[in-house]
């Protein structure tokens, strides 16, 4: 009987406990907004051609004229949304169950990245970059895949 109740709780979720996770996600996202919308020195801009600056930077680096900083930028953008995604995935797992956490986690994670990039359009010293959005979204999808794999292994 207890095993059946445990299975029902895992599939139907626990919205009250999930609320704490969502509050944590909100705090994390507020920090991300503050960091990514903060004024910087320099001129902002917009880049709608994916990976163009990364490709140019890699070519320059291979030719000995550049630095590996674009590799760091690449990794940072993939990692940036991972903590938020883990917290969202835990919240949706508790609220909706393991089988129904992926879609809302991916939608909110990618939407969060889009809001940051669009918001940077209105910050004169920030650059809106489609590559950042794509790399942030890649990080979201990687976390969801890992979380789903972990969930299947727990069964």
N, C-alpha and C positions, 0 to 999 in steps of 0.2 A: 504494500500500500504506500509506504514512504517513497519507494522508487518511482511509482506512478505520479505521486504529487510532485516530486522533484523534476521529473520529465515535463510535467505540465507547466511548472514555474519557468523552466528554461525556455519552453516554446512560447508561452504567452507573455513573459517578461514581468518586470517589476517597475512600474512607472515612478513610484515614490523614490526609489534608490537612484533611478536614472536622472532625476531632477538635479541631484548633486553633481553628477558628471556633466550635465549640460551647463550648469552654473560655472563649473570649472572651465569648460570650453569657452564660455563667454568671456571669462577673465583672460584666458590665454589669447583669444582673438583680439580683445581690447589692447593688450600689450603689443600684439603684432601690428595692429593699426597705428598705434603710437610710434612704433619704431619705423615702419615703412612710410609713414606720411610725415615724419619729422623733417624739417627743413635741412638741407645740406648745402655745402658750398658748391658752386658750379652751376652749370646751365642744364636744365632738364631737357626733355625731348620725348619723342615717341618713336618706337621701333615696331613696325608691323610685319617685318620680314623675319620669320623664325630662324634663329641660330646664325644669322649673318655675322654678327660681331664675334661669336664663338669660333666660327670657321676662319674668319680673318685672323683672329688671335692665335689660333692653332697653327695656321700657315706661317705667321710671323715667328712664332716660337720655334717651329721646326727649322726655319731659316736662320735662327739664332738672333732674331731682332726683337723678340717679345719676351714676356714673362709668363709663367704658368698661372697667373692670377685668374684667368678665365676658367681654368679647371676648378679653382676654389669657388668661383661664382656659380659654376654648374652644380657642384656638390651642395653648396649652401642652399641653392634654390630647390633642389630635390628634398633636402632635409628640413627646410623651413616649416612646412606644413605637417610634418610627421607627428610631432607631439599633439597638436590640435586634433589630428585624425585619430590617434589612439584614444583620446578622451571621448571624441564623438562616437567612435565605434563601440566603446564600452557603454556609453549612454544608450545608444540605439539597441545594442545587444540586450541590455536590461529592460528597456521599454518595449521592444518588439520581438525579442527572441533572436537566436543565432541566425535563423534563416532569412531574416528580414532587416538586417542591419546595414548591408552593403550599399544599396541604392541611396538611401537618405544620407549616409556618410559621404559617399562620393559626390552627390549633388551639393551638399553644404560645403564640403571642402573645396571643390572647384569653384563654386559661387563665391566663397570667401576670397579666393585668390583673384577672381575677376573683379570683385569690389575694390580690392587693394589696388590693382593695376588701373582701373578706371579712375579711382580717387586720386591717383598720382598725376592724372592729366591736369588736375586743378592745383597742383603744388608746383610752383615755378621752378624749383630746383630738383624735382624728381623726374625720373624717366619712366614712362609707361612702356613696357616691353612684352611682346607676345611670347618671347622665349621664357621669361620669368613665369608667366601664366602656365605655359606648357610643362615646365619643369616642376612647378608647385603641384600641378595636377598629377604628374607622374609620381611624385612622392605620396600623394593621397591614395592613388591606386595601388601602389606597392604595399602600403600599410594595410589597406583593406584586404588585399590578397593574402598577406601574411597572417592577419587576424582571422580570416576565414579558414586558412590552413590549420592554425593553432586550434580554432574551435572544433574542427573535424577531428583533430588528434585527441581532444579532451573527451570525446564521446566514448 
